[in-house]
Amino acid sequence: EMLKGKVYPNPLKDEFTIELEGAENTNATLLNNLGQEIASFNFQSAITYSTSFLSSGTYFLKIGNSVTKLVKLN
């Protein structure tokens, strides 16, 4: 099932926001470019997540069966 929503900004600096339509108790997983889990969190329909602890590079956000590529800049 594909979720309707958006992840922004991308590329990002210190945080990103997820907004999903009609989502309840959703789990998101942040992965590095090797596929290793960096963080996992639950949210309702929207969340702003801090990435200040991450170095610059490419990351992947997995929500359900959907994967979004994120690029973090310094």
N, C-alpha and C positions, 0 to 999 in steps of 0.2 A: 504494500500500500504506500503510495507516494503522499507525502505530507505537503500541504500547501502552506507556504510561508516564505520568509526571507531571512538571510543572515547578512549582516552588514556591520561596519564597512569591511570591504575586502579589496585591496590589502588593508591590514589593520595595524595599529600601533600598540595601545595599552589595553584595549578591550574590544569585544564584539557583542552584538545584540542578536538574539534569535527571536523572531516573532512567528508563531504558527497559528493558523486558523483552526478553531475547534479542537485544540489539543488539550488533554487533561493528563496530569501525572506522566509526563514524557521524560524518558531517559536519554541523555546525550553523552557521547563518549568522544573525547579529544585524543587523537592519535598523532604520533610523530611520523616522519616520512619512512620509518622502518616498520610501521604498523603497531608499534608498542603503545599501550595505553598510558596517557599522561594524566588524565583526569576523567572523572565520570560524575555527572550531576543530574538531578531531577528538577523539573520545573513545570509550571502549569502551561500558560499560553505564551509567555514571554520572559526573557531573562537577559540581563547584561552581565557578561562574564569577563573578569579581569584576566589579562594575559601578561601582566607585568613581570611574572616569574619566568616567562619563556624567552629564549634567545630568538633572534631573527631566523626565519626559515619557512619551510613549507609544512603545514599541518593538515590533518583531515578531521572533520567533524562528522560523526556518524549519529544519525537520529533515525531509529527504526531501520528500514532498508535503504535509506537515503544517505549518501556520502557527499559532503561538500569540501572542496579544497580551499584552504585558507592560507594566505601568505602574510607573515608577520614581518614588519619592517622595524628598524630601530628608531 
